[in-house]
Amino acid sequence: MGLIDDAKDAAEATGKKIGEAVDDAKERLSDRVDEAKAEADVKRAEAERDATKAKNDYKESLRD
């Protein structure tokens, strides 16, 4: 039974290692998605800031 137990232990260890690799990959992907969302939020905020500045500059030019 020693050989069968060794094979079983090796299979379990391999399964755990694969599971850990999958979890790590999912976490890295999640981090990249979060980073992309944050960058999109920043770009959106910058675009809104620029649009507001352009609108305010235009209004100011009308007052002159």
Backbone as CSV, one residue per row, in Angstrom:
resi,resn,N_x,N_y,N_z,CA_x,CA_y,CA_z,C_x,C_y,C_z
1,MET,0.813,-1.194,0.000,0.000,0.000,0.000,0.855,1.255,0.000
2,GLY,2.121,1.144,0.261,3.006,2.303,0.298,3.051,3.040,-1.018
3,LEU,3.112,2.322,-2.103,3.184,2.939,-3.425,1.884,3.687,-3.744
4,ILE,0.763,3.083,-3.389,-0.536,3.718,-3.644,-0.683,4.978,-2.788
5,ASP,-0.254,4.891,-1.521,-0.329,6.061,-0.642,0.575,7.179,-1.149
6,ASP,1.766,6.829,-1.614,2.681,7.827,-2.164,2.089,8.505,-3.393
7,ALA,1.471,7.718,-4.246,0.846,8.267,-5.449,-0.321,9.177,-5.077
8,LYS,-1.079,8.758,-4.067,-2.220,9.561,-3.611,-1.722,10.885,-3.042
9,ASP,-0.671,10.829,-2.226,-0.110,12.050,-1.648,0.426,12.976,-2.739
10,ALA,1.086,12.415,-3.724,1.619,13.210,-4.828,0.487,13.869,-5.614
11,ALA,-0.588,13.133,-5.834,-1.732,13.680,-6.559,-2.383,14.812,-5.768
12,GLU,-2.499,14.635,-4.458,-3.083,15.685,-3.621,-2.207,16.926,-3.616
13,ALA,-0.888,16.729,-3.512,0.036,17.861,-3.524,-0.027,18.599,-4.858
14,THR,-0.119,17.842,-5.938,-0.231,18.445,-7.261,-1.535,19.224,-7.384
15,GLY,-2.605,18.649,-6.883,-3.899,19.334,-6.909,-3.863,20.631,-6.119
16,LYS,-3.233,20.606,-4.962,-3.122,21.831,-4.157,-2.301,22.881,-4.894
17,LYS,-1.209,22.452,-5.502,-0.339,23.382,-6.222,-1.079,24.017,-7.394
18,ILE,-1.841,23.209,-8.107,-2.621,23.723,-9.233,-3.680,24.702,-8.727
19,GLY,-4.331,24.348,-7.623,-5.335,25.235,-7.046,-4.741,26.574,-6.634
20,GLU,-3.562,26.532,-6.034,-2.892,27.766,-5.634,-2.525,28.605,-6.852
21,ALA,-2.062,27.956,-7.915,-1.701,28.674,-9.133,-2.931,29.339,-9.755
22,VAL,-4.048,28.633,-9.741,-5.286,29.198,-10.281,-5.733,30.385,-9.438
23,ASP,-5.674,30.246,-8.115,-6.048,31.356,-7.234,-5.147,32.566,-7.448
24,ASP,-3.852,32.332,-7.595,-2.914,33.426,-7.851,-3.228,34.121,-9.173
25,ALA,-3.523,33.342,-10.188,-3.842,33.908,-11.494,-5.126,34.739,-11.422
26,LYS,-6.131,34.234,-10.713,-7.380,34.986,-10.558,-7.133,36.288,-9.817
27,GLU,-6.291,36.250,-8.796,-5.996,37.454,-8.021,-5.244,38.485,-8.871
28,ARG,-4.274,38.012,-9.672,-3.544,38.931,-10.547,-4.487,39.563,-11.572
29,LEU,-5.377,38.772,-12.120,-6.338,39.288,-13.089,-7.258,40.309,-12.433
30,SER,-7.712,40.001,-11.240,-8.571,40.931,-10.506,-7.839,42.244,-10.235
31,ASP,-6.558,42.151,-9.879,-5.767,43.357,-9.639,-5.657,44.198,-10.908
32,ARG,-5.454,43.540,-12.039,-5.351,44.267,-13.307,-6.667,44.936,-13.664
33,VAL,-7.774,44.252,-13.414,-9.093,44.831,-13.685,-9.310,46.058,-12.795
34,ASP,-8.968,45.931,-11.516,-9.107,47.061,-10.600,-8.246,48.241,-11.043
35,GLU,-7.038,47.943,-11.493,-6.137,48.997,-11.961,-6.706,49.686,-13.198
36,ALA,-7.243,48.904,-14.114,-7.826,49.471,-15.327,-9.033,50.345,-14.997
37,LYS,-9.850,49.894,-14.048,-11.008,50.697,-13.634,-10.552,52.009,-13.007
38,ALA,-9.523,51.950,-12.180,-9.017,53.160,-11.531,-8.471,54.132,-12.573
39,GLU,-7.745,53.613,-13.553,-7.217,54.472,-14.610,-8.351,55.095,-15.416
40,ALA,-9.391,54.332,-15.680,-10.544,54.855,-16.418,-11.231,55.949,-15.613
41,ASP,-11.354,55.749,-14.303,-11.959,56.773,-13.456,-11.143,58.060,-13.479
42,VAL,-9.828,57.922,-13.429,-8.954,59.104,-13.475,-9.107,59.829,-14.803
43,LYS,-9.094,59.083,-15.896,-9.239,59.700,-17.220,-10.596,60.393,-17.357
44,ARG,-11.634,59.756,-16.819,-12.971,60.361,-16.876,-12.989,61.659,-16.073
45,ALA,-12.393,61.647,-14.889,-12.349,62.845,-14.051,-11.542,63.948,-14.733
46,GLU,-10.438,63.587,-15.367,-9.635,64.580,-16.073,-10.410,65.170,-17.240
47,ALA,-11.146,64.334,-17.951,-11.945,64.815,-19.082,-13.041,65.760,-18.595
48,GLU,-13.685,65.408,-17.483,-14.720,66.289,-16.923,-14.109,67.609,-16.472
49,ARG,-12.922,67.546,-15.859,-12.241,68.765,-15.418,-11.929,69.645,-16.613
50,ASP,-11.388,69.047,-17.667,-11.031,69.813,-18.860,-12.265,70.419,-19.521
51,ALA,-13.354,69.647,-19.564,-14.590,70.154,-20.162,-15.145,71.319,-19.346
52,THR,-15.101,71.192,-18.038,-15.588,72.270,-17.173,-14.732,73.511,-17.339
53,LYS,-13.426,73.329,-17.418,-12.530,74.473,-17.606,-12.808,75.140,-18.939
54,ALA,-12.989,74.352,-19.991,-13.271,74.914,-21.310,-14.595,75.678,-21.297
55,LYS,-15.592,75.116,-20.638,-16.896,75.786,-20.541,-16.764,77.098,-19.788
56,ASN,-16.049,77.065,-18.669,-15.871,78.282,-17.876,-15.054,79.335,-18.626
57,ASP,-14.032,78.893,-19.349,-13.247,79.835,-20.160,-14.114,80.475,-21.236
58,TYR,-14.966,79.678,-21.865,-15.865,80.199,-22.891,-16.827,81.228,-22.284
59,LYS,-17.414,80.896,-21.142,-18.326,81.833,-20.486,-17.609,83.123,-20.117
60,GLU,-16.380,82.992,-19.653,-15.604,84.168,-19.282,-15.331,85.043,-20.510
61,SER,-15.062,84.397,-21.648,-14.802,85.180,-22.869,-16.056,85.906,-23.331
62,LEU,-17.236,85.352,-23.057,-18.478,86.015,-23.420,-18.731,87.249,-22.564
63,ARG,-18.235,87.223,-21.346,-18.445,88.355,-20.423,-17.594,89.550,-20.808
64,ASP,-16.498,89.311,-21.496,-15.583,90.412,-21.848,-16.107,91.288,-22.932
